[in-house]
Amino acid sequence: MTDPKKYYEIEFIYSDNGQLFNTGARMTEEEQLKMLRILEQFHNAGAIEQASVVQPSEIQQDYDAAVGEILDALKDEVTDGDDVSECQNCKREWPDSVLINPIPDLMERVAPGEPMPSGECPGCGAVCQPVPKEDGD
């Protein structure tokens, strides 16, 4: 299974005119390392300066924490009879009715032999797996 994608900020300065380039992208850690290698090649060629690919600032992390609290509160509002799945990344449990389906890029996110996920986590975007029901449910 592939790593869940995280938000990264990509930034560099063009050597010829000093203009700043800044954008954000959701990438796996593998994609982030590949991006760093590509930017390093451009830097070594003299095309760009001060290149970086970093995770968001503390402000973004505080925002993500607040969103997580809101999502936790919302999931408690869903009916109790719903099947539940657990996120493979953030480990939150979600009623299946709030999971994102169909799962984007499903075939790229499930390795052969792995169980089929029940949906995508509305909190962090990773895949979720069904939580086995306890006896008596």
C-alpha positions as CSV (number, residue, x, y, z in Angstrom):
1,M,0.0,0.0,0.0
2,T,1.3,3.5,-0.8
3,D,2.0,6.1,1.9
4,P,-0.8,8.6,2.5
5,K,-0.3,11.9,0.8
6,K,0.6,14.9,3.0
7,Y,0.6,18.6,2.2
8,Y,4.0,20.1,1.3
9,E,5.0,23.6,0.3
10,I,7.4,23.8,-2.7
11,E,9.4,27.0,-2.9
12,F,12.4,28.2,-4.9
13,I,13.8,31.4,-6.5
14,Y,14.6,31.6,-10.2
15,S,18.3,32.5,-10.7
16,D,17.8,34.6,-13.8
17,N,15.3,37.1,-12.4
18,G,15.1,36.5,-8.6
19,Q,11.3,35.7,-8.8
20,L,9.9,33.5,-6.0
21,F,8.0,30.4,-7.0
22,N,5.7,29.0,-4.3
23,T,3.0,26.4,-4.5
24,G,1.5,23.6,-2.4
25,A,1.0,19.9,-3.3
26,R,-0.2,16.7,-1.7
27,M,2.6,14.1,-2.0
28,T,3.7,10.8,-0.5
29,E,7.1,10.9,1.2
30,E,8.5,9.1,-1.8
31,E,7.2,11.8,-4.1
32,Q,8.6,14.5,-1.8
33,L,12.1,12.9,-2.0
34,K,11.8,12.7,-5.8
35,M,10.8,16.4,-5.9
36,L,13.8,17.3,-3.7
37,R,16.2,15.4,-6.1
38,I,14.7,17.2,-9.1
39,L,15.0,20.6,-7.4
40,E,18.6,19.8,-6.4
41,Q,19.5,19.0,-10.1
42,F,18.0,22.4,-11.2
43,H,19.9,24.1,-8.4
44,N,23.2,22.4,-9.4
45,A,22.6,23.5,-13.0
46,G,22.2,27.1,-11.7
47,A,18.6,27.5,-12.8
48,I,17.1,28.0,-9.3
49,E,18.3,29.1,-5.8
50,Q,17.1,28.3,-2.3
51,A,14.9,25.4,-3.1
52,S,12.8,23.7,-0.5
53,V,10.0,21.2,-0.1
54,V,8.6,21.4,3.5
55,Q,5.6,20.5,5.5
56,P,3.3,23.3,6.5
57,S,4.1,25.8,9.2
58,E,2.7,25.5,12.8
59,I,-0.3,27.6,11.7
60,Q,-1.2,24.8,9.2
61,Q,-0.6,22.2,11.8
62,D,-2.9,24.0,14.3
63,Y,-5.5,24.3,11.5
64,D,-5.3,20.5,10.9
65,A,-5.7,19.9,14.7
66,A,-8.8,22.1,14.7
67,V,-10.2,20.3,11.7
68,G,-9.6,17.0,13.4
69,E,-11.5,18.1,16.5
70,I,-14.5,19.2,14.3
71,L,-14.5,15.9,12.4
72,D,-14.4,14.0,15.7
73,A,-17.4,15.9,16.9
74,L,-19.3,15.4,13.6
75,K,-18.7,11.6,13.6
76,D,-20.4,11.4,17.0
77,E,-23.6,12.8,15.4
78,V,-23.9,9.9,12.9
79,T,-26.3,7.1,13.8
80,D,-25.0,4.3,16.1
81,G,-26.1,1.5,13.8
82,D,-23.6,2.3,11.1
83,D,-20.6,0.0,10.3
84,V,-17.3,1.5,11.5
85,S,-13.9,1.7,9.7
86,E,-10.5,2.8,11.0
87,C,-8.2,5.1,9.2
88,Q,-4.8,3.5,8.4
89,N,-3.0,6.8,9.0
90,C,-4.6,8.9,11.7
91,K,-6.3,5.8,13.4
92,R,-9.6,7.6,13.8
93,E,-12.7,5.4,13.6
94,W,-15.4,6.6,11.2
95,P,-19.0,5.5,10.5
96,D,-18.9,4.1,6.9
97,S,-21.6,6.6,5.9
98,V,-19.1,9.5,6.2
99,L,-16.2,7.9,4.3
100,I,-15.3,9.2,0.9
101,N,-16.4,6.8,-1.9
102,P,-15.4,6.0,-4.5
103,I,-11.8,6.1,-3.3
104,P,-9.7,8.2,-5.6
105,D,-6.8,6.3,-7.3
106,L,-7.9,3.1,-5.6
107,M,-5.8,0.7,-7.6
108,E,-2.6,2.8,-6.8
109,R,-3.4,2.7,-3.1
110,V,-4.0,-1.1,-2.6
111,A,-1.3,-3.6,-3.0
112,P,-2.1,-7.2,-4.3
113,G,-3.3,-9.4,-1.4
114,E,-4.3,-6.5,0.8
115,P,-7.9,-6.2,2.0
116,M,-10.0,-3.8,0.0
117,P,-10.5,-0.5,1.9
118,S,-14.0,0.6,2.9
119,G,-13.4,4.3,1.9
120,E,-11.2,7.3,2.3
121,C,-10.8,9.1,5.6
122,P,-12.5,12.4,5.6
123,G,-9.9,13.7,8.0
124,C,-6.6,13.0,6.4
125,G,-7.3,11.3,3.1
126,A,-5.8,7.9,3.8
127,V,-7.7,4.7,3.2
128,C,-9.9,3.1,5.9
129,Q,-10.4,-0.6,6.8
130,P,-13.6,-2.0,8.3
131,V,-13.4,-2.6,12.1
132,P,-14.6,-6.1,12.9
133,K,-17.8,-6.2,14.8
134,E,-17.7,-7.5,18.3
135,D,-19.8,-10.6,19.2
136,G,-23.4,-9.6,20.0
137,D,-23.5,-6.6,17.6
